[in-house]
Amino acid sequence: MDAILLIVIGVGLTTFLLRLESWPSNRLPGPLPAADTAWAMSEENVETVKRGFDAITRLDAEEMLEFMDPEIDFRPRFQLMLGGEAAEYHGYAGIREAFRDVYSALDWIKPEVSEIRDLGDRIVALGHLRIRGKATGIEADASAGWVVDIRDGRAVQISEYLDHAQALEAAGLSE
């Protein structure tokens, strides 16, 4: 069940980041002024997350790891919704384990991201998720929120929440 959460998060983040089209396209070429440094770093972080979620959409765990820090901390919570216990995965070995579990357990995952908040080194995604189990055919549908922390161009922590308010609160925001 923990692996299911990793896939859910990844696919959800991929979807919301792929829909992100809010970056200015009218910038002049050349070095960025000092005031734009934070914007440029934030844009790079969003691009990193987009590429990572694209890999998840293709169910490519090894490519996804390219966008994660070797000490990644993943905190899925959807297993609670499915009757399981909360878990945490650490490092590449933990992510691989989570991916194996999710891919073997689910027929499909359909995330629908309705809002993205770019906070520089932190990205918050809010949306809705549908999944269907392979063995049972049972479908689950829930609100979801993800907080992704980025350092040096790689995800260092991904935290999943069962509702938007929890994700926003974890990121220091409010609705």
N, C-alpha and C positions, 0 to 999 in steps of 0.2 A: 504494500500500500504506500509506503514511503516513496518508492520509485514513481508511483503514479503521480504523486505531488510534484516531483521534479519535472516530469514531462509537462504537466499542467502549467507549471510556472514558466517553463521555457517556451512553450507554444504561446501562452498568453503574452509573454513579453515580446516575443517575436512579432506577433500580430499587432500589438499596439505600437511598437517601434517602427514597423513597416508602414504604418499609417501616419507617422509623424512627418509632416510636411511644413512645419512652421519656421524652419531656419531661413534667415535672410539670404536671398539669391542675388542681391544687387551689390555685393561687396566688390571693392576694387582689388585687383591683384596686388601682391606685394606683402611685406611684413605687416603684421597687425600692430596697431598702436597699443601702448601699455594698457590702456583701459579695456581693450578687447581681448586681453590674454585669457581672462576667466571664461569669456564666451567661447573662444577657440577651444579651450580645454574641455568645456562642457559639450561642445559639438563633437569633439573626438570621442568622448565617453558615450554619447548617444549612438554614434556610428559603431563603436565597439559592441554595444548591446544589440544593435540591429543585426550585425553580422552573426553574433552569437545566437540570436533567436532564429535567424534564417537557418542556421545549422540544426537547431532543434526541430524546426518545421520539417526538415528532411530526415529527421531521426538519426542524425549523424553525431553521436556522442563524442567521438574522437575530435572532430572539428570543433565542437562546442568547447572542448577543453582548451583550445587555443586562445579562447577569449576569457578564460578563468585563471585566476591566480592559483599556483600549485597548492596553496593553503586555503582554498575556497571553503567557506562555511555556508552550508545550505540548510535552511530551516523550513521544511515543508509542514503544512498543517492540514491539508485536505484529508489525510488519513483519519483525522478526528470526525470529519463529516461522514466518512465511510465506516465508522465504528471501530477504527484502529486507535493506536496511541501516537502522540507526537514523537517525532524523531529528528535527529540532526545527522547530517553527513559532512564529513571533513575530508578535504583533499581530493585529488584525482581518483583515488581508489574508491572513495565514498560516492563520488559522482557516477562512476562507471557502474557501481552496484545499484544505485538508484535508477539509472537508465535501463539496465537489464530487467529489473523488477517491473518498471512501468511498461516497457515494451511487451513484456510477456503477459501482462495483466489486462491491457486495454485494446479494444477494437479501434477506437478513435477518440480524439480529443478535439473539441471545437471551442476555442476561446473567442470571446468577443470583447475587445477592449474599447471602452467608451471614453477614457480620459488618460492623458499622460502628463505628468508634471516633472519637468527637468529641473533639478536642484543643483546642478553642477556635478559634483562627485556622487550624487545620489539621484536615482531615477525612480519615480513612483508610477505604477501602472494600476489602473482601476478598471474592472470589467466584470465579465460573466463567463462562466465555464460550463461546458457540457462534456461528459465522458460516458463511455459504455464499456463495461467489463467484458472480456473475452469469454470466460467460462460461464457466466450467468446471463449475459445479455442485459443486465440491469443498467439503466441509465441514471446518472446523477447530474444535477443542475444546481449551480450555486453562484452567488456573488463571490468575487475574488479580488484580492489586492496583493501586489508584489512591491517590495522595496529592494532595489539593487544598489549596492555600494561599489564604487569603482575606485581603484588606486593604480596609478601608473598604467592606465589603459586596459586593466583587467578587472573582472568582477571578483571582489574579495568576499562578498557576502550577499546571499539572496535569501530574503525572508518572505514567507508566504502567509497570508492572513485570510480568514474566513469571511471578512466583510470589509467594506471600504473604510469605515471609521477606524477600525483597528490599524489598517495600513497607514492611513493619514496620521494618526496619533503616533505611531512608531517613527514616522519621518519628521515629527515635530510640526505637523500641519493640522488644519481643521477643515471641515467641509465648508 
